[in-house]
Amino acid sequence: MAKLLIATLGIVPAVITEAIDLLDKQGSRPDGVVLFVTQDPDVRDSLDLLLRHLPAHDHITRIEPVHIGAYGDIADSGAAVEFMQEACRVLKTYRDNGDRLFVCIAGGRKAMSALLALAVQFYGAERLFHIWVPPWIEEEGEITKMPSLPPEDDEEVTKKLHPALYREPKDHPRIVDLPFIGLFPLLGDILSALRGQVVPEKALKQMLVANGLLNPNGTPTPLGQSVAAILESVEDLPPARQEECKIHIGKHHYRDKLESFAQELAGRFPYVTEIQSDEWRQGSEQVKAEPPNVLIVGTHLKGVDDILFRFRLTTTATTEGQLEAARKDIERNILRR
C-alpha cells in the first residue's frame, strides 16, 4: 500500500513540492505523485522540471503524469467529460489497489480542480486539500520565473520549489483541508438510478433531482445520462498495476518517439503492466483485444502519418468485460489523439 499525492498541475510546479513538504511534515510523506497535465507548453515545462527535481531532491521516483486532451482550460462539455473520466478512473484504480490517496487541487485551472474535487465525492480519498501560499510565492514559483539551470544543480530553483525551508514561519505555505461527502457506498444505487433501471429511495432521489441528474418523475436528465456514462466507463476498468510498468522498445529509426509514446501510455493507463513494440505496418488506427489480458494498439505517431506503429499491451484484466472496457478506454484516447 502506497501513499500517493494526486494533483492537478499548472504553471506553478512549486505547488507540488510544497504539498510534498507539508505532507511530510505531518507524517504522510508520499511515495509517489500522480499529476494531471494538459498540453499547454508551460504546463509541460512544469512537468519536465518536476521529473528532474523530485528524484534528485525528494527521492521520489514514482511520478506518473496523466495527460489529458485539453490544451489549456476545460473549455467545453466534451473536455469536461473526458477530464472527469480520467479523474474518476485514477481514483478508482488506485483506491482498489489499497493505496492511500491525498488529493491536492491547488494547481492547474479552476475547472480541473472543481472536477477533481467532484470525482473525490464519487470515489473518495483520505484527504482533499488546497494549499494557501503568500502571493509572492505563487508569483515567483511560476515556471517562467525559474532559472534555466538543472534544479539538482541550482540552489535558487530549490528555494523557489521549497520556500518553507528557507522563509520565516509567517510566510510558510499551509494545507487547507476541504470537506467532502464520500458517495462511494451509494455508487451502485446512483448508477442504477441514472441508468433508469430502478426508482431510487426518496432521500437519494431528492439528492439526484436537486443536482439536476434526475427529473422529478425519476427519469435521468441529459446530465444524468452523461454522469452514468462516465461512471459505467470507470467501474468496468481493470485494477491498477502493483509495480512500475515495464517497457520494451526494439531497435528502430523512430525509437525515441516510440519510447515517448509508450511512457505516455504507461502514465495514462495504470492497468497496463507491460508495453512491447511490435511489427509496424500500414493501416488504420485501432485497438484489438487478445484474451485473456492483452491489447494490440495500432496508431500513427506525431509527424509520422504513413506508418502504423503497433504496441502489445499486457493489462491487469482478469475478465472479458474488464479487457473490453480497457480496449474501449484506450481506443477512445488513441482516436482522440
N, C-alpha and C positions, 0 to 999 in steps of 0.2 A: 504494500500500500504506500503510495507516494503522496506527498503534499505538492499540489500544483497551483501556481498562480495563473489564472486565466484572465486576460486583459485585452481591451481594445487599445491599439497603438496609433498615435497620430504623429505630429511633428515634434513632440517633446519626449524624447526617449528617457529623460530623467524621471518621468512618472513611473516607469517600470522599475528602475533601480531604487527609487525612493520606496516603492511598495515592498521590494525585497528587503531593504534595510529595516523598515518599520516592522514587517512581519518577523524578521529575525530577532529584533529587539524584544518582541512579545513572545518569543519561544516557538514560532511557527515558520521557521525558515523554509522556503520552498525548495523542493528537489528538482523541479523543472518549471518551465514557463511555456504557456500556450498563448500565442499572440494573433489577434485578428488584424490583418493588414489589407489595405486597399492597394490599387495600382498607382496611386499618387507617387511621383518621384521622391518627394521629401519623406514620405512615409517609408518607402523602400530604403532610403538612406538611413532613416532611424533604425530600421530592422538590421541593416548591414552593420551599423555601429554596435548594436546590442549583441549580434552574433560574434563579434570580435571581443567585446568588452566583458560580457558575462562569464565566459570560460576563464579569461585571464585574471579578472579581479574578484569575481564572486564564486569561482569554481563551479559554476552551473553550466553543464554541457548539454543538458536536455532542453533544447529550445525548439519548439515546434510552431512555425508560422502557419496560420490558416489563411490562405489567400482567397479573398472574395472578389467578385467581378466588378464592383463599383470602382470608378476612377477616383472620385473624391468623396462626396457625400452620398447618402442614400437618397436618391433624387426622385424615385418613382416607386409605385407599389410592387413592381417586379423585383427591384433591388431589395426592397424591404422583406419580401417573402424569402428571397434567396438568403439574405443575412440571417433571418430568423431560423431557417432550416439549418444553417451552419451552426448557429449558436446552440440550438436545441440538440443537434447531433453531437457536438463536442461535449456538452454537459452530460448527456445520457451515456455516451460511450465510456467516459472516464468515471462517472458515478458507478456504472455497472461493474467497472474494474475494481471498485473498492477504494478509489483514490479520494483524498480529502481535497476539496476544491475551494479556493479562495479567489473570489471574482472581484476584479477592480474595474470600475467604469470611468476612471478619471481621464483616460486618454482617448484620442480619436474624436470623431464627430458626435454631436449630441444624439442624432438618430441612432447611431450604432450603440451608444451607451444605453439608450432607452430600450432598444430591442434586446440587448443582452440582459438587462435587468428583468424584462418580461420573460425571457427564456428561463431565468433563475426561478421565477414564480412557478413555472411548469416542472422543471427538473431538479431544482434545489441546488444548494451549495452550503458549505459550512459557514461561509461569510460572504456578504455582498457589501462592498465599501467604495467610497470615494476618497481621494486624497486632497486635503487642503494644503495649499502652498502659498507663501507670500508672492505677490505679483512679480517681484524681481526674479524669483527662482524660475517661474514659468517663462518669463521673457528670455532670461539667459540660458535656459535649458532647451530652447528650440534648436533643431538640428542645423539650421542655417547659421547659428552663432557658435557652433562647435569648431574648435581648431581642427585643421586638416591632418594633424599627426595621428598615427595609430593610438588608440586610447590606452593600450598597455604601456606606451612609452611617454605619455603626455599627462603630467600632473594636473594641468588645467582642465582637461577633459574629465578626469576623475573627480575634481572638485565640483564641476557642474553636474555630474551624474549622481554624486553622493553629497549634497550640500549639508545634510545634518551632521556629517563627520567633521565639518570644518567651520560651522557657524555657531553663534550663540543659541541657547535653547529657545529663546523667544522667536527665532527665525526658522525653527525646525518645521518641516512638513509634519502632518499628522493624519492618521487614519480616521475617517468619519464613517462609522458603521451605519448601514442603511437597513431599515426593517423590510422584511418581505414575508409573504404568506406562501408556504410551500404547498402547491396544489397536487403534488405527485400522487398522494394516496387517492385522489379523486380522478386521476387521469383517465382511467378506464371508463368511468361513468361519463366524464366530459366528452370523451371521444365518441362513445355510443350515442350521446345526445346530439352531437354535431354531425354525426352520420345520418341522423334521423331514424335510428333503429329503435330507440325507446324514448318515452316521455320521462324526463328526469324528475326526481323528487322536488317538492315545492321550493326548498331553500336553494338547491342547485339551479333549478330553472330560473328563479328570480335573479341569481347572480349572472347567469348567461344572458338573460334578457337585458339586464341593466348594462352589460358590457357590449351589447349590440351583436351578440353571437347567435341568439335565437329570437324569433318573432314571438309575440305574446301567445300565439297558438301552439308554440313548441317546435315549429319548423325552423331549420337552420337559415340564417341570413347569408347573403353572399360572403360577408366577412367570416361568418362561422364556418362556411364551407372551405374557405381558404385556410383557416386555422386547422380544420380537420385534416386537410391535405398535408399540411406541414407535419402535424403530429403523426399521421399514418406513415409518412416517408421516413420519419425518425425511429418510430417504435419497431419497425421491422429490420433495422440495420444490425449487422453483426457486432459483437462486443469489441472494445478496444484491445489492441495487442498488449502483451505483457512486457515486451522488450523492444528495443530500438529496431526500426525496420532495416532489413538487410538489402543492399542494393548491389547488383552485379551488372556492369555495363561492359560489353565486349569492345575490342578494338574497332574503331570506326572513325571515319573522317569527321563526323559530327558528334564525337564522343562528349565534348563539353556541353553541347545542347542537350544530349540525351541524359547526362547526369543531372543537369539543372532541372529538367522536366521530371525526372524520377524523384528528386528531392521534393519538388512541389507536390507530386502525388503522395509521397510519404507524409508530408505535413498536412495535407488536406484530408486524407482518409486514414484515420488512426486504426482502422480494422485491417489494413494491408500490412502483412508481416514480411513479405519479401518481394522484390521487384527485379526482374531479369529482362535485359534487352533481348529481342527476338529478331528473326529474319525480317528485313524490310521489303516492301513491295509497293506496287501501285494499287489504288482502290479508294474506297470511301471510308470516312471515319466511322468507327463503330466499336462496341464493346460486346464480346461474346462470353458466355458462361461455359466453363468446363467443370462439371460436378466432380468431386464434392465441394471444392473451395477455391477454384482458380478462375480468374478473369483474364481474357486476352484483349488488350486495348490496342486499337489501331488509330493513329492520329497523325496529323501534319504538325510539324513544329514551326514556330515563327521564323519566317524568312526562307523556309524550305517547303514550298507548296507542292512540289512534284513528286515527293516521296512520302509514302505512308509508313511511318515508323511503328513498330509493334513492340509491346511490352507484355510480359507474363507476370500477373499479379497473384500472389498467394494471399488468401484472406483468412480471417478467423471464423468464417461462416461454417456452421455445423448442420444447417438445414437448407433445403432447396429454396425456401422462402427468404432466408437471410441472404443467400447468394444472389437471388433475383433482385432483392432490394438494393444490394451493393452494386449490382450491374446497372440498375436504373440511376442510382445516385452518381456513379462515375460517368455514365454516358451523358447524363444531363449536363454535367460540368465540362466534359470534353467537347460536346457540341456547342456549348456556350462560348468556349474559347475561340 
